[in-house]
Amino acid sequence: MISDVYFPRVNGVSTSIQTFRRQLAALGHEVLLIAPAYGPHAEAEPGIVRLPARPVLFDPEDRLMGLKRARALAPALAERAFDLIHIQTPFIAHYAGVALSERLGVPRVETYHTFFEEYLYHYVPLVPKRWMQVLARRFSRAQCNEVDAVVVPSRAMRTVLDDYGVRAPMEIIPTGMELERLAGGDGAAFRGQHGIAADRPTLVHVGRLGFEKNIDFLLRMLVHVRSRIPEVLLVIAGEGPSAAHLKALTQRLGLSPHVLFVGYLDRRGALLDCYRAGDAFVFASRTETQGLVLLEAMALGVPVVSTAVMGTLDILEPARGALIAQEQEADFADKVVQVLSDAGLRERLSHEAVAQAQAWSAPRMAVRMAELYRRVVDRRPAARRTAAMQGRASAT
């Protein structure tokens, strides 16, 4: 696997890569990840090659690897006889992955994680939105058509790429939930730590604070909820480029006593506590290709109120464990108030949510990914394949 992003950078792509790496390894496959280093003294990690990288100008959380350094890995990779390259992101990783694929004579797969048409223009504000959307469509089509297969996490994303003119085979394989890692969580402890009364109606949002996440909408919606439930609180967990904007908007809306920003939280403990502290999880992103945080909330038994757009539709369409709202402040607020005001409804949604999350298990999705790898390798003759995939799907 090769990616422009990985932990300690926290986002859905990092989570997806980590989940598939662990699950493919559990199935007996060898997986090497090439990713940027996030500092000059990054510790060595088994199964990961960290390349020197510099901060990205418009988004200092991210790092930019050197293309030449990535290509220079070819001789070392050739000695290990990998069967394919799995590209995870469309920047340096894409071009390096294509180059390594050609040098090694192995096929390449790419996962389309991000809906760039509704993402890029937020970060290049001087260029008209329409121009950035056209650019996003063109580079998405070009990149997807130069790989042997494209992995998409949802039906909606496959439809979008079909409309772009992507002709490479596409396979829907969502990122699964490692349900054993989503057990526990102490909501009462989280409330106590942050001075939140045990009976205070509390909403939770978890995710990167990016402009494309539509958190502005949730804050404006909260004004309507507060008029009916004056003591309501929204906890926002995450960091990102829109953090300062969101905090300023919170003040302008007079919501400072009703919004708590807690930053990034450790996924192994504090984040689970945060989810559990919520009476409901709220979400309104327009750009999700899947929506992992919805599944995480559901796995922890937290009722969801969310819009159903793009990838979130696949999760929410069964209407189990969640209320689907329109992207209208009044309608969304009505459903939030409904959940916060009805203990019986919350209990029913909580039970449904846990059952819904069970259908998205990570081992099941990893088996599907390994099967895709085998099909791709079998149908593309490899000039330099030194080992057939006999019960093993090595990937870099």
C-alpha positions as CSV (number, residue, x, y, z in Angstrom):
1,M,0.0,0.0,0.0
2,I,1.1,3.6,-0.6
3,S,-0.6,6.7,0.8
4,D,0.0,10.4,1.2
5,V,-1.6,10.2,4.7
6,Y,-1.4,7.9,7.7
7,F,-1.4,8.2,11.4
8,P,-0.6,10.3,13.4
9,R,-2.7,12.2,10.9
10,V,-6.2,11.4,12.0
11,N,-8.9,11.0,9.4
12,G,-11.0,8.4,7.7
13,V,-8.3,7.4,5.2
14,S,-5.8,6.6,8.0
15,T,-8.5,4.6,9.8
16,S,-9.3,2.7,6.6
17,I,-5.7,1.8,5.9
18,Q,-5.0,0.7,9.4
19,T,-8.1,-1.5,9.5
20,F,-7.4,-3.2,6.3
21,R,-3.7,-3.7,7.1
22,R,-4.6,-5.4,10.4
23,Q,-7.3,-7.5,8.9
24,L,-5.3,-8.6,5.9
25,A,-2.4,-9.6,8.2
26,A,-4.9,-11.6,10.3
27,L,-5.8,-13.5,7.1
28,G,-2.1,-14.3,6.5
29,H,-1.2,-11.7,3.9
30,E,1.9,-9.6,3.9
31,V,1.2,-5.8,3.7
32,L,3.8,-3.1,3.5
33,L,2.7,0.5,3.8
34,I,4.7,3.5,2.3
35,A,3.6,6.7,3.9
36,P,5.0,10.2,4.8
37,A,7.0,10.8,8.0
38,Y,5.4,13.5,10.2
39,G,8.6,14.6,11.8
40,P,12.4,14.2,11.6
41,H,12.5,11.6,14.4
42,A,9.7,9.3,13.5
43,E,10.0,5.9,15.2
44,A,10.5,2.8,13.1
45,E,7.2,0.9,12.8
46,P,6.9,-2.8,11.6
47,G,5.5,-3.0,8.1
48,I,5.7,0.8,7.4
49,V,8.3,2.7,5.3
50,R,8.2,6.4,6.2
51,L,9.5,8.8,3.6
52,P,10.7,12.3,4.5
53,A,8.0,14.8,3.8
54,R,7.3,18.5,4.2
55,P,4.1,20.3,5.4
56,V,1.5,21.1,2.8
57,L,1.1,24.9,2.4
58,F,-2.7,25.1,2.5
59,D,-3.2,22.3,5.0
60,P,-0.3,22.1,7.5
61,E,-1.7,18.9,9.1
62,D,-0.7,17.0,6.0
63,R,2.7,16.1,4.5
64,L,4.0,16.0,1.0
65,M,6.4,13.1,0.2
66,G,9.1,13.3,-2.5
67,L,8.2,11.4,-5.7
68,K,11.8,10.5,-6.4
69,R,12.3,9.0,-3.0
70,A,9.2,6.9,-3.5
71,R,10.3,5.6,-6.9
72,A,13.7,4.8,-5.5
73,L,12.2,2.1,-3.4
74,A,11.6,-0.1,-6.4
75,P,14.8,-2.3,-6.1
76,A,14.1,-3.1,-2.4
77,L,10.5,-3.8,-3.2
78,A,11.4,-6.1,-6.1
79,E,13.5,-8.3,-3.7
80,R,10.3,-9.0,-1.7
81,A,8.3,-10.1,-4.7
82,F,5.1,-8.2,-3.9
83,D,2.0,-9.1,-6.0
84,L,0.4,-5.8,-6.4
85,I,0.4,-2.1,-5.5
86,H,-2.6,-0.6,-3.7
87,I,-2.7,3.2,-4.0
88,Q,-4.7,4.9,-1.3
89,T,-4.6,8.6,-2.2
90,P,-4.4,10.7,-5.5
91,F,-1.4,12.9,-4.9
92,I,2.3,11.8,-4.8
93,A,1.1,8.3,-3.8
94,H,-0.8,7.9,-7.0
95,Y,2.0,8.8,-9.3
96,A,4.6,6.9,-7.3
97,G,2.3,3.9,-7.1
98,V,1.8,3.9,-10.9
99,A,5.6,4.2,-11.4
100,L,6.4,1.4,-8.9
101,S,3.7,-0.8,-10.6
102,E,5.4,-0.4,-13.9
103,R,8.9,-0.9,-12.6
104,L,7.9,-4.1,-10.7
105,G,5.6,-5.4,-13.4
106,V,2.7,-5.9,-11.1
107,P,-0.9,-4.6,-11.3
108,R,-2.3,-1.7,-9.3
109,V,-5.5,-1.0,-7.4
110,E,-6.7,2.3,-6.1
111,T,-9.2,3.2,-3.5
112,Y,-11.2,6.4,-4.1
113,H,-11.7,7.6,-0.6
114,T,-12.5,11.3,-1.0
115,F,-15.2,13.1,-3.0
116,F,-12.8,15.7,-4.4
117,E,-15.5,17.5,-6.5
118,E,-17.0,18.8,-3.2
119,Y,-13.7,19.1,-1.4
120,L,-11.0,20.9,-3.3
121,Y,-12.6,24.3,-3.7
122,H,-12.8,24.8,0.1
123,Y,-9.0,24.8,0.1
124,V,-8.3,26.9,-3.0
125,P,-10.6,29.8,-2.4
126,L,-9.2,32.1,-5.1
127,V,-10.2,29.7,-7.8
128,P,-13.9,29.6,-8.8
129,K,-15.7,26.7,-7.4
130,R,-16.8,25.5,-10.9
131,W,-13.3,25.4,-12.1
132,M,-12.1,23.3,-9.2
133,Q,-15.0,20.9,-9.7
134,V,-14.1,20.4,-13.4
135,L,-10.5,19.9,-12.4
136,A,-11.5,17.3,-9.8
137,R,-13.6,15.4,-12.2
138,R,-10.8,15.3,-14.9
139,F,-8.0,14.2,-12.6
140,S,-10.3,11.6,-10.9
141,R,-11.2,10.2,-14.3
142,A,-7.6,10.1,-15.5
143,Q,-6.2,8.5,-12.4
144,C,-8.9,5.9,-12.1
145,N,-8.6,4.9,-15.7
146,E,-4.9,4.1,-15.3
147,V,-5.3,1.5,-12.6
148,D,-6.5,-2.1,-12.9
149,A,-9.3,-1.8,-10.5
150,V,-10.9,1.0,-8.4
151,V,-12.2,0.3,-4.9
152,V,-15.1,2.5,-3.9
153,P,-16.7,2.5,-0.4
154,S,-20.3,3.1,-1.5
155,R,-22.8,2.8,-4.3
156,A,-23.1,6.6,-4.6
157,M,-19.4,7.0,-5.2
158,R,-19.5,4.3,-7.9
159,T,-22.3,6.2,-9.6
160,V,-20.3,9.5,-9.5
161,L,-17.3,7.8,-11.0
162,D,-19.4,6.2,-13.7
163,D,-20.7,9.7,-14.6
164,Y,-17.1,11.0,-14.7
165,G,-16.3,8.4,-17.4
166,V,-14.3,6.0,-15.3
167,R,-14.0,2.7,-17.2
168,A,-11.8,0.7,-15.0
169,P,-13.5,-2.1,-13.1
170,M,-15.0,-0.8,-9.8
171,E,-15.7,-2.8,-6.7
172,I,-17.7,-1.6,-3.7
173,I,-15.8,-2.5,-0.5
174,P,-16.5,-0.3,2.5
175,T,-14.1,-0.1,5.4
176,G,-15.3,-2.5,8.0
177,M,-15.6,-2.0,11.7
178,E,-13.2,-3.7,14.1
179,L,-16.0,-4.2,16.6
180,E,-13.8,-5.7,19.3
181,R,-12.0,-2.3,19.3
182,L,-15.3,-0.4,19.7
183,A,-16.3,-2.0,23.0
184,G,-16.5,-0.2,26.3
185,G,-16.3,3.6,26.7
186,D,-17.3,5.4,29.8
187,G,-19.7,8.3,29.0
188,A,-20.2,9.2,32.7
189,A,-16.4,9.5,33.2
190,F,-16.2,11.8,30.1
191,R,-19.0,14.0,31.4
192,G,-17.4,14.2,34.8
193,Q,-14.0,15.1,33.4
194,H,-15.6,18.0,31.3
195,G,-18.0,19.2,33.9
196,I,-21.1,18.0,32.0
197,A,-24.1,17.2,34.3
198,A,-25.2,13.6,34.1
199,D,-28.7,14.6,32.9
200,R,-27.7,17.4,30.5
201,P,-29.0,16.6,26.9
202,T,-25.8,16.1,25.0
203,L,-25.1,15.8,21.3
204,V,-21.7,14.6,19.9
205,H,-19.9,15.2,16.6
206,V,-16.6,13.4,15.8
207,G,-14.5,14.2,12.8
208,R,-12.0,16.3,11.1
209,L,-12.8,20.0,11.4
210,G,-12.8,20.6,7.7
211,F,-14.9,23.1,5.8
212,E,-16.4,20.3,3.7
213,K,-17.8,18.6,6.8
214,N,-20.7,21.1,7.0
215,I,-20.3,21.7,10.7
216,D,-21.5,25.3,10.2
217,F,-24.9,23.8,9.5
218,L,-24.9,21.8,12.8
219,L,-24.1,25.0,14.7
220,R,-26.9,26.9,13.0
221,M,-29.2,24.0,13.6
222,L,-28.3,24.0,17.3
223,V,-29.7,27.5,17.6
224,H,-33.2,25.9,16.9
225,V,-32.6,23.1,19.3
226,R,-31.6,25.5,22.1
227,S,-34.8,27.4,21.7
228,R,-36.7,24.2,22.7
229,I,-34.1,22.5,24.9
230,P,-32.3,25.4,26.6
231,E,-29.7,23.3,28.3
232,V,-28.5,21.3,25.2
233,L,-24.8,20.8,24.7
234,L,-22.9,19.9,21.5
235,V,-19.5,18.2,22.0
236,I,-17.2,18.5,18.9
237,A,-14.2,16.2,18.9
238,G,-11.5,16.7,16.3
239,E,-9.1,19.3,14.8
240,G,-8.6,20.8,11.4
241,P,-8.4,23.9,9.2
242,S,-11.9,25.2,10.0
243,A,-11.4,25.1,13.8
244,A,-10.9,28.8,14.3
245,H,-13.8,29.6,11.9
246,L,-16.1,27.3,13.8
247,K,-15.2,28.7,17.2
248,A,-15.7,32.2,15.9
249,L,-19.1,31.2,14.5
250,T,-20.1,29.6,17.8
251,Q,-19.5,33.0,19.5
252,R,-21.4,34.9,16.9
253,L,-24.4,32.6,17.3
254,G,-24.3,33.0,21.0
255,L,-23.6,29.3,21.5
256,S,-20.5,29.4,23.6
257,P,-22.2,27.9,26.7
258,H,-23.7,25.2,24.4
259,V,-20.7,24.0,22.4
260,L,-17.6,22.2,23.8
261,F,-14.5,21.7,21.5
262,V,-12.4,18.9,22.9
263,G,-9.8,18.4,20.0
264,Y,-8.4,15.1,19.0
265,L,-9.0,12.2,21.4
266,D,-7.2,8.9,21.8
267,R,-9.2,6.3,19.8
268,R,-8.3,3.6,22.4
269,G,-10.1,5.3,25.3
270,A,-11.1,9.0,25.4
271,L,-12.8,8.9,22.0
272,L,-14.9,6.0,23.0
273,D,-15.8,7.8,26.2
274,C,-16.8,10.8,24.1
275,Y,-19.1,8.8,21.9
276,R,-20.8,7.2,24.9
277,A,-21.3,10.6,26.6
278,G,-23.7,11.6,23.8
279,D,-27.5,11.1,23.9
280,A,-27.2,11.3,20.1
281,F,-24.6,11.6,17.4
282,V,-25.1,14.3,14.8
283,F,-23.6,14.5,11.3
284,A,-24.3,16.5,8.1
285,S,-21.3,16.2,5.8
286,R,-22.1,16.3,2.1
287,T,-18.8,14.8,0.9
288,E,-18.5,11.4,2.7
289,T,-17.7,8.5,0.5
290,Q,-18.7,6.2,3.5
291,G,-19.0,7.8,6.9
292,L,-17.0,5.7,9.3
293,V,-17.9,7.8,12.3
294,L,-21.6,6.9,11.9
295,L,-20.7,3.3,12.2
296,E,-18.5,3.9,15.2
297,A,-21.3,5.7,17.0
298,M,-23.7,2.9,16.1
299,A,-21.3,0.2,17.3
300,L,-21.2,2.0,20.6
301,G,-25.0,2.1,20.8
302,V,-25.3,5.9,20.2
303,P,-28.5,6.9,18.3
304,V,-27.7,8.9,15.1
305,V,-29.4,11.9,13.5
306,S,-27.8,12.6,10.1
307,T,-28.4,13.7,6.6
308,A,-28.1,10.8,4.1
309,V,-25.9,12.1,1.3
310,M,-23.3,10.2,-0.8
311,G,-21.7,7.3,1.1
312,T,-23.7,7.8,4.3
313,L,-26.8,6.7,2.4
314,D,-25.6,3.1,2.4
315,I,-25.3,3.1,6.2
316,L,-28.5,5.0,6.9
317,E,-30.9,3.8,4.2
318,P,-32.1,0.8,6.3
319,A,-33.3,3.4,8.9
320,R,-32.0,1.3,11.8
321,G,-30.4,3.1,14.7
322,A,-30.8,6.5,13.1
323,L,-33.2,9.2,12.1
324,I,-32.5,10.7,8.6
325,A,-32.9,14.5,8.4
326,Q,-33.1,16.9,5.5
327,E,-30.3,19.5,5.2
328,Q,-32.7,22.0,6.6
329,E,-32.1,23.5,10.0
330,A,-35.7,23.2,11.2
331,D,-36.1,19.6,10.1
332,F,-32.8,18.5,11.5
333,A,-33.5,20.2,14.8
334,D,-37.0,18.6,15.0
335,K,-35.4,15.1,14.8
336,V,-32.7,16.0,17.3
337,V,-35.4,17.3,19.7
338,Q,-37.4,14.1,19.1
339,V,-34.5,11.9,20.1
340,L,-33.4,14.0,23.1
341,S,-37.0,14.2,24.4
342,D,-38.0,10.6,24.1
343,A,-36.0,8.1,26.3
344,G,-37.9,5.1,24.8
345,L,-37.0,6.2,21.3
346,R,-33.3,6.6,22.3
347,E,-33.3,3.1,23.8
348,R,-34.8,1.5,20.6
349,L,-32.4,3.4,18.3
350,S,-29.5,2.3,20.5
351,H,-30.3,-1.4,20.2
352,E,-30.9,-1.0,16.4
353,A,-27.6,0.9,16.0
354,V,-25.6,-1.9,17.5
355,A,-27.3,-4.5,15.3
356,Q,-26.7,-2.4,12.2
357,A,-23.0,-2.0,12.9
358,Q,-22.6,-5.8,13.1
359,A,-23.2,-6.0,9.4
360,W,-20.1,-4.0,8.6
361,S,-17.5,-6.2,10.3
362,A,-13.9,-5.6,9.3
363,P,-12.9,-9.3,8.7
364,R,-15.7,-9.7,6.2
365,M,-14.5,-6.6,4.2
366,A,-10.9,-7.8,4.3
367,V,-11.9,-11.1,2.8
368,R,-13.6,-9.2,0.0
369,M,-10.5,-7.1,-0.5
370,A,-8.2,-10.1,-0.7
371,E,-10.5,-11.7,-3.3
372,L,-10.3,-8.6,-5.4
373,Y,-6.5,-8.7,-5.2
374,R,-6.6,-12.3,-6.5
375,R,-8.9,-11.5,-9.4
376,V,-6.8,-8.5,-10.4
377,V,-3.5,-10.4,-10.3
378,D,-5.0,-13.4,-12.2
379,R,-6.4,-11.3,-15.0
380,R,-3.4,-9.1,-15.6
381,P,-0.3,-11.0,-16.8
382,A,2.6,-9.8,-14.7
383,A,6.0,-9.7,-16.4
384,R,7.9,-9.9,-13.1
385,R,5.6,-12.0,-10.9
386,T,7.8,-14.4,-9.0
387,A,5.2,-16.0,-6.8
388,A,1.6,-16.8,-7.5
389,M,-1.0,-16.0,-5.0
390,Q,-1.5,-19.4,-3.4
391,G,-3.6,-18.5,-0.4
392,R,-1.5,-15.3,0.0
393,A,-2.2,-11.7,-1.3
394,S,0.9,-9.6,-0.6
395,A,0.4,-5.9,-1.2
396,T,2.4,-2.8,-1.0
